[in-house]
Amino acid sequence: MAPLVVGFDLDMTLIDSRPGIVDSLEALAAETGVAIDAELVVSRLGPMLEEEMANWYPAEHVATASDRYREIYAELGVPGCSLLPGAAASVAAVAGRGGRSVVITAKYEPSARKCLAHVGLEVDEVVGWRWGPDKAATLVEHGAAAYVGDTPSDIAAARTAGAQAIGVPTGPHPAAELTAAGADLVLGSLDRFPAWLAEWRQTT
């Protein structure tokens, strides 16, 4: 049996990062004088930060605003993160089967690592600044047999990489949308992941 490698998305899959993102965006808006609807932003988490910032800042200011946001997030955003139900048990389930957990996220990698440290979740590897096709390439690079995420683009990345595409509707996308995107399975939450993993590994 091949060594087990499971990829996990981060925001709204393993952690609820919305409170810290809202606080950071509101601080950035106050500092720059640009109105940002922070609640709207956290309702559609998934793409790269620069893509979201392009909705609020002129093109020539997107890079600067994004860099400043990351500085603010390190102070205000990280403390606003919390573990989602089943996250710790899911990572532990992979380790318990001699496997490796790899977090693959669009988030700035240093911020992702700080968030994981804040919530006390230890994984084997973290790869940041990956979204869409880049996530698929990273899954292939690490030999991931499954990828767990909360967005249709996560499902697409898993399918492109030939990995089991496992959806969780803990983010902005409902179960039906993840199923329509091609998920092999949609779990109500990560609470159900350890049992699925045990059953799946018996058949692979």
N, C-alpha and C positions, 0 to 999 in steps of 0.2 A: 504494500500500500504506500502510495506517495506521501511524503511529509505534508502535513496539513498546514496550509497558510490561508488565513481568512482576513480579508480587507474590511475595514469599517470606515464609513464617512464619519465626520466629527459633529458638526453643528446640527442639532435636532435629530441626530441618530444616537450618539453616545452622550452628548451634553445639551442642556438647554442654555444657550448662550444669549437669548433674547434680551434679558434685563441689562446685561453689560453692554450689549450693542446699542441699545436705546440710550443709555447714559452717555456712551462715547459719542454717538451721533449728535445728541443734544448739546454736548460740550463743544463739538466741532462747529455746529451751526452758530452757537453763541459767539465763538471766537472769530469766525469768518464772516458773520453777518449774512449767511445764506440760509434760507429757510429749507429744512429737510424734514420730511414726514417720516420720523423714525419708526412709527408703528407700521407704516406701509412697507418700509424696508425690511423689517423683520418678518413680515408676512410672506416674503418671497426670497428667503435666504437660499443660497446655492451657488450662483455664479461668482466669478471673481469680483473683488472689491472695486476695481477700476471700472468694471461694467456698470455697477450700481452708482458709483460716483458720477458717471457721465450723465445720469439723469438729473443731477443737481448743480453741476459745475460746468462751465465752458471747457471745451476740449483742452485748451492750453493750461487749465488749472487742475485737471483731474489727477495728474501724477502727484502734484504738491499736496492736494487735499487728501489723497489716499495715504501718502507718507505720514502726514500729520495725524490722520485718524489712527494709524497704527501706533504712533507714539502715545496718543491719548488712551487707546484701548489697553495698552500694557498697564496703565495705572487704574483706569476705571472699569474696563471691560472684563478683565480676567476675574476679579472678585465677584462678578455677577454671574459666573457660570455655575451650573449645578448638574449632577449626574441625572440622566434620565432612567426611569425604572428598567431594571434588567441589564444595564450596561456593565456593571462590575461582574455580575454573574456570567454574562456572555463571554467576556474576555477570559474569565477564570475557566469557563468550559472549554475554550480553545486550548488554553495552557494545560488543562487537565488531561487532554488527549495528546499531549506532546507536540501541540501545534504552536504556530506563531501568529500573533495579531499585528496587523499593519494598518495604521490609520493613514488614509489617503484623502486629503482635503484641499479645498480651494483656499483655505485660510493661510495667511502668512505663517510659515512654519514655526518661527520663534513664538508667535502668539499661540499656536496650537499646542506647542510643548508646555507653555506656561499654564494654559487652561487645564491640560491633563494633570499637571503637577498640582494645581489648585484643588482639583476634585479628588486627587489621590488615586488616579487610574493609571496603572503601569502597563504599557504595551511594548511590543518588541521593536517597533520602528514607527517613525512618523515621517510622512512625506507631504510637504505643503505645496501651495501654489499649483495644484492640479485640478483641472476641471474638464468635463467633456472627454474628448479623445485622449487628452493627456492622462486622465485617470485610467482609461483602458490600457494605455501603454505601460503605466506603472504597475497595474495588476499583472500584466504579462511578465514584466521584468521580475516581479517577486514571486511568480508562480502561484498566484492566488487561485484557490479552488472555488471561492465564494466571495461575494462583496455585498455588504449590507449598507443600504442607504435610504434616504427619505425623499429623493426627487427622481423624476423621470430620467434626468441625465445620468444619475447614478445607475439606474437600471440599464440604460443604453450602454454605459461604460462596461458593466459586468458582462452583458451579452456580447459586445464586441471582443472582449478579452476571453470569451469562452468559459467564463466563471458562472457559478450559480448566482442568479440575480435575486437577492432577497430584499424586499421592500418593507419599510416600517412607516406607517402613516402618522408619525409623531411630529412631522414638520408640516409645511403648508399644503401638502398634496394628499388627498384622500386615497383610501385603499383602491377604489375603482380606477383612479388615474394611474396608479402604479401598476395595476394589473394590465391596463390598456397599453402601458409603455412596454410590456413584455416581461414583467416580473415572473420568475418561476414560482415564487411564493410570496405572499404578503402576510406578515405577522402583525397581530394587533399591537404588539410592543416587543421590546427585546426580552421581556419576561418569558416569552415563549421560545426564545432562540436556543437555550441549552437543550431542551427536549428535542427540538428539531435537529440540532447538530448530532445528538446521540443516535437518533433514528437514521439520519442521512448517512452517517459514517458506517452504519451496519450494512448499507447497500452499495457502498463505493469502495 
